[in-house]
Amino acid sequence: MKPPQLTVVGSINEDITAVGNRLPAPGETVSTADVRHSPGGKGANQAAAAARLGADVRLVGARGNDGAGLRSLEALQAAGVDVSGVAVVARPTGTALIVVDADGENQIAVAPGANHEVQVAQTLSEAPAILCQLELPLATTVAAVERATGFVALNASPAVPLPTDLLDRCDLVVVNESEYAAVPALSGARLVVVTYGAKGAVAFRSGRSIAYAEAPKVEVVSTVGAGDAFCAALVVGLLEGLPVPDALSTACAVGGAAVGTSGAQPPLRPLRDYLAADATTRTARRTVHGRRRTADQ
């Protein structure tokens, strides 16, 4: 079967990550055991994940003419992403400053840099599907969605007030629990998937719960890339024709795999591997525990 085609319009950052025993409180300094530089940015992370999961992915973004930009580009190419839509601009490549504690929880501050220079071309209208986030200026995301003629997915993160026209055009919106609470308009969106960390994820259609998926029990190294891997897997699954409950549970399996690695662009396997593994797990649960709750319960 031909892989689904996906155009990601989003950010490219270099992540500077400090790993310590705990996160600092306001005004506090804590010592860290390790500092590392790695490729990141929600757009780049989701593009890399979708490509590794088996989609034909093109990224529209911008990077600086600097070492961080070159390293980010090389990482995307290694993941199999078409980077012909990544422009080189005068601003430095975006940077994310991340602190991760011993439980894998994190705090993130982002300097957008080149991400503020992303330009959306008219040719975006030819893309069968697009995936956007909110690390670019909102006007850029709105322009991308307005030009899209195919499937439109939006990872509405970080949370900001969103125009009604933007939400009405989206076929899928993905947020975490706090983002869902911060944007009340999402309750009326066509299809919204809300992630609840270790508690799993729920899909809502026009405000009504239609599917629930458990999160796998895994050892957490870092949660930095989990949300982006989940989002990419959900979009790829839906584009491959999976029903919403199956796409949701498979995305949870992919997110679980992502938290077991330290980088924001984990070395994922093809989506079918996680679909098969998730089906096996669900069969085992039914055998041991009896009737499992349905999507609408």
VEXDREN-2710 file (C-alpha; in Angstrom, 1 decimal):
% VEXDREN-2710
k/r/px/py/pz
1/MET/0.0/0.0/0.0
2/LYS/1.2/3.5/-0.9
3/PRO/2.3/5.4/2.3
4/PRO/0.1/8.4/3.3
5/GLN/1.5/11.8/2.3
6/LEU/1.7/14.4/5.0
7/THR/3.0/17.9/5.0
8/VAL/4.0/19.3/8.4
9/VAL/4.1/23.0/8.8
10/GLY/6.0/23.7/12.0
11/SER/8.9/24.7/14.2
12/ILE/12.6/23.6/14.1
13/ASN/14.6/24.0/17.3
14/GLU/17.7/22.8/18.9
15/ASP/17.0/21.4/22.3
16/ILE/19.4/22.2/25.2
17/THR/18.5/19.7/27.9
18/ALA/19.6/19.7/31.5
19/VAL/18.9/16.5/33.4
20/GLY/18.7/16.6/37.2
21/ASN/17.0/15.0/40.2
22/ARG/14.2/17.5/40.4
23/LEU/12.8/20.6/38.6
24/PRO/13.7/24.0/40.1
25/ALA/11.1/26.0/42.0
26/PRO/10.6/29.7/41.1
27/GLY/13.9/31.6/41.8
28/GLU/15.7/28.4/42.7
29/THR/18.9/27.0/41.2
30/VAL/19.4/23.2/41.0
31/SER/22.4/21.2/39.9
32/THR/22.2/18.9/36.9
33/ALA/23.9/15.7/36.1
34/ASP/24.0/16.1/32.3
35/VAL/23.5/18.7/29.6
36/ARG/23.0/17.7/26.0
37/HIS/22.2/19.3/22.6
38/SER/19.7/17.5/20.4
39/PRO/17.3/18.3/17.5
40/GLY/13.8/19.4/18.5
41/GLY/10.9/21.7/17.8
42/LYS/7.3/20.4/17.6
43/GLY/7.2/20.6/13.8
44/ALA/10.5/18.8/13.3
45/ASN/9.7/16.2/16.0
46/GLN/6.3/15.3/14.5
47/ALA/7.7/15.2/11.0
48/ALA/10.5/12.9/12.1
49/ALA/8.1/10.6/14.0
50/ALA/5.6/10.5/11.1
51/ALA/8.4/9.6/8.6
52/ARG/9.8/6.8/10.9
53/LEU/6.3/5.5/11.3
54/GLY/6.0/5.1/7.5
55/ALA/4.5/8.2/6.1
56/ASP/5.8/10.2/3.2
57/VAL/6.6/13.5/5.0
58/ARG/7.6/17.0/3.9
59/LEU/8.4/19.7/6.4
60/VAL/7.7/23.4/5.8
61/GLY/9.8/25.4/8.2
62/ALA/12.8/27.7/8.7
63/ARG/16.2/27.4/10.2
64/GLY/19.2/29.7/10.7
65/ASN/22.4/29.6/8.8
66/ASP/24.2/28.1/11.8
67/GLY/25.4/24.9/13.3
68/ALA/22.2/24.2/15.1
69/GLY/20.2/24.6/11.9
70/LEU/22.5/22.2/10.0
71/ARG/22.4/19.6/12.8
72/SER/18.6/19.8/12.8
73/LEU/18.4/19.4/9.0
74/GLU/20.7/16.4/9.1
75/ALA/18.6/14.8/11.8
76/LEU/15.4/15.3/9.7
77/GLN/17.1/13.8/6.6
78/ALA/18.2/10.8/8.6
79/ALA/14.6/10.2/9.7
80/GLY/13.5/10.3/6.0
81/VAL/11.9/13.7/6.0
82/ASP/11.8/15.8/2.7
83/VAL/13.4/19.1/3.8
84/SER/13.0/20.9/0.5
85/GLY/10.4/23.2/2.2
86/VAL/12.8/24.3/5.0
87/ALA/14.1/27.8/4.3
88/VAL/17.4/29.3/5.5
89/VAL/16.8/32.7/7.1
90/ALA/18.9/35.4/8.8
91/ARG/17.6/34.7/12.3
92/PRO/19.3/32.0/14.4
93/THR/17.7/28.6/14.6
94/GLY/15.1/28.3/17.3
95/THR/16.3/27.1/20.7
96/ALA/14.4/25.2/23.5
97/LEU/15.8/25.2/27.0
98/ILE/14.6/22.1/28.8
99/VAL/15.0/20.8/32.4
100/VAL/14.1/17.2/33.0
101/ASP/13.8/15.6/36.4
102/ALA/14.4/12.0/37.6
103/ASP/10.8/11.0/36.8
104/GLY/11.0/12.3/33.3
105/GLU/8.8/15.4/33.9
106/ASN/10.0/18.6/32.2
107/GLN/10.0/22.4/32.0
108/ILE/10.5/24.1/28.7
109/ALA/11.3/27.7/27.5
110/VAL/11.5/28.4/23.8
111/ALA/13.3/31.2/21.9
112/PRO/11.6/31.0/18.4
113/GLY/14.3/32.6/16.3
114/ALA/13.9/31.5/12.7
115/ASN/10.5/30.0/13.3
116/HIS/9.1/33.5/13.1
117/GLU/10.2/33.6/9.5
118/VAL/8.3/30.6/8.1
119/GLN/6.5/31.4/4.8
120/VAL/3.5/29.3/3.6
121/ALA/3.5/28.8/-0.2
122/GLN/0.4/28.5/-2.4
123/THR/1.5/25.0/-3.3
124/LEU/0.4/23.9/0.2
125/SER/-3.1/23.6/-1.4
126/GLU/-1.8/20.5/-3.2
127/ALA/-1.0/18.6/0.0
128/PRO/-3.3/15.7/0.7
129/ALA/-2.9/16.3/4.4
130/ILE/-1.2/18.8/6.7
131/LEU/-0.3/18.9/10.4
132/CYS/0.3/22.1/12.2
133/GLN/1.2/23.2/15.7
134/LEU/1.3/26.5/17.6
135/GLU/5.1/27.1/17.9
136/LEU/4.9/29.3/14.8
137/PRO/3.1/32.7/14.8
138/LEU/-0.6/32.1/14.8
139/ALA/-1.0/34.0/11.6
140/THR/1.3/31.5/9.8
141/THR/-0.7/28.6/11.1
142/VAL/-4.0/30.2/10.1
143/ALA/-2.6/30.9/6.6
144/ALA/-1.5/27.2/6.3
145/VAL/-5.0/26.0/7.3
146/GLU/-6.7/28.4/5.0
147/ARG/-4.7/27.2/2.0
148/ALA/-5.2/23.5/2.8
149/THR/-7.7/21.6/0.7
150/GLY/-7.2/18.1/2.2
151/PHE/-7.1/16.7/5.7
152/VAL/-6.1/19.2/8.4
153/ALA/-4.7/18.3/11.8
154/LEU/-3.7/20.8/14.5
155/ASN/-1.7/20.1/17.6
156/ALA/-3.0/23.1/19.5
157/SER/0.1/23.5/21.7
158/PRO/1.1/25.7/23.3
159/ALA/-2.4/26.8/24.2
160/VAL/-3.6/30.2/22.8
161/PRO/-7.0/31.5/22.0
162/LEU/-8.0/30.2/18.6
163/PRO/-10.2/31.7/15.9
164/THR/-13.5/29.9/15.4
165/ASP/-12.8/29.7/11.6
166/LEU/-9.5/27.8/12.3
167/LEU/-11.2/25.2/14.5
168/ASP/-14.1/24.8/12.1
169/ARG/-11.6/23.9/9.3
170/CYS/-9.7/21.3/11.3
171/ASP/-10.5/17.6/10.9
172/LEU/-8.5/16.8/14.0
173/VAL/-7.3/18.8/17.0
174/VAL/-4.8/17.2/19.5
175/VAL/-4.2/18.7/23.0
176/ASN/-3.2/17.7/26.4
177/GLU/-5.4/18.0/29.5
178/SER/-4.3/21.5/30.5
179/GLU/-4.5/22.8/26.9
180/TYR/-8.1/21.4/26.6
181/ALA/-9.1/23.3/29.8
182/ALA/-7.4/26.5/28.6
183/VAL/-9.3/26.7/25.3
184/PRO/-13.0/26.2/25.9
185/ALA/-13.8/26.5/22.2
186/LEU/-12.3/23.1/21.7
187/SER/-15.3/21.4/23.3
188/GLY/-17.3/22.0/20.1
189/ALA/-14.6/21.0/17.6
190/ARG/-15.3/18.3/15.1
191/LEU/-12.8/15.7/16.5
192/VAL/-10.6/16.5/19.5
193/VAL/-8.2/14.0/21.1
194/VAL/-7.1/14.9/24.6
195/THR/-4.0/13.2/26.2
196/TYR/-3.9/12.6/29.9
197/GLY/-0.3/11.3/30.4
198/ALA/-0.2/8.0/32.2
199/LYS/-4.0/7.9/32.2
200/GLY/-4.3/7.5/28.5
201/ALA/-6.2/9.5/25.9
202/VAL/-9.8/10.3/25.0
203/ALA/-11.4/11.2/21.6
204/PHE/-14.3/13.6/21.5
205/ARG/-16.6/14.2/18.5
206/SER/-18.5/17.5/18.8
207/GLY/-18.0/17.3/22.6
208/ARG/-19.1/13.7/23.0
209/SER/-16.6/11.0/24.1
210/ILE/-16.3/8.3/21.4
211/ALA/-13.1/6.5/22.3
212/TYR/-10.7/5.9/25.1
213/ALA/-7.3/4.3/25.1
214/GLU/-5.1/3.3/28.0
215/ALA/-1.4/4.4/28.2
216/PRO/1.0/1.5/28.4
217/LYS/2.9/0.9/31.6
218/VAL/6.5/1.8/30.8
219/GLU/9.6/3.1/32.5
220/VAL/9.8/6.8/31.9
221/VAL/13.1/8.3/30.8
222/SER/11.8/11.6/29.5
223/THR/8.3/12.9/28.4
224/VAL/9.8/15.6/26.1
225/GLY/9.1/13.8/22.8
226/ALA/6.1/11.7/23.9
227/GLY/3.3/14.2/22.9
228/ASP/4.8/14.8/19.4
229/ALA/5.2/11.0/18.8
230/PHE/1.7/10.4/19.9
231/CYS/0.3/13.2/17.6
232/ALA/2.3/11.9/14.6
233/ALA/1.1/8.3/15.2
234/LEU/-2.5/9.4/15.5
235/VAL/-2.4/11.4/12.3
236/VAL/-0.6/8.6/10.4
237/GLY/-3.0/6.0/11.7
238/LEU/-6.1/8.0/10.6
239/LEU/-4.5/8.7/7.2
240/GLU/-4.0/5.0/6.8
241/GLY/-7.7/4.4/7.4
242/LEU/-7.6/3.1/11.0
243/PRO/-10.9/3.6/12.9
244/VAL/-10.5/6.3/15.7
245/PRO/-10.4/3.8/18.6
246/ASP/-7.6/1.8/16.9
247/ALA/-5.6/4.9/15.9
248/LEU/-6.0/6.2/19.4
249/SER/-4.7/3.1/21.1
250/THR/-1.8/2.7/18.6
251/ALA/-0.8/6.3/19.2
252/CYS/-0.7/5.6/23.0
253/ALA/1.6/2.7/22.2
254/VAL/3.9/4.9/20.2
255/GLY/3.8/7.6/22.9
256/GLY/4.8/4.9/25.5
257/ALA/7.7/3.9/23.3
258/ALA/8.8/7.5/23.1
259/VAL/9.0/8.1/26.9
260/GLY/11.5/5.3/27.1
261/THR/14.1/7.4/25.2
262/SER/15.9/10.7/26.1
263/GLY/15.5/12.6/22.8
264/ALA/12.6/14.5/21.3
265/GLN/13.0/12.5/18.0
266/PRO/13.0/8.8/19.2
267/PRO/14.0/6.0/16.8
268/LEU/10.5/4.7/16.2
269/ARG/9.5/1.6/14.2
270/PRO/6.8/1.4/11.4
271/LEU/3.3/2.1/12.7
272/ARG/2.2/-1.5/11.9
273/ASP/4.6/-2.8/14.6
274/TYR/2.8/-0.7/17.3
275/LEU/-0.6/-1.6/15.9
276/ALA/0.2/-5.3/16.1
277/ALA/1.7/-5.0/19.6
278/ASP/-1.3/-3.0/20.8
279/ALA/-3.8/-5.6/19.4
280/THR/-1.9/-8.4/21.3
281/THR/-2.0/-6.4/24.5
282/ARG/-5.7/-5.7/24.2
283/THR/-6.5/-9.4/23.5
284/ALA/-4.5/-10.4/26.6
285/ARG/-6.4/-7.9/28.8
286/ARG/-9.7/-9.3/27.5
287/THR/-8.6/-12.8/28.3
288/VAL/-7.4/-12.0/31.9
289/HIS/-9.9/-9.3/32.9
290/GLY/-13.1/-10.2/31.0
291/ARG/-15.2/-7.6/29.2
292/ARG/-13.3/-4.4/28.4
293/ARG/-15.1/-1.0/28.3
294/THR/-16.3/0.1/24.9
295/ALA/-15.3/3.3/23.2
296/ASP/-18.5/5.1/24.3
297/GLN/-18.4/4.0/27.9
END
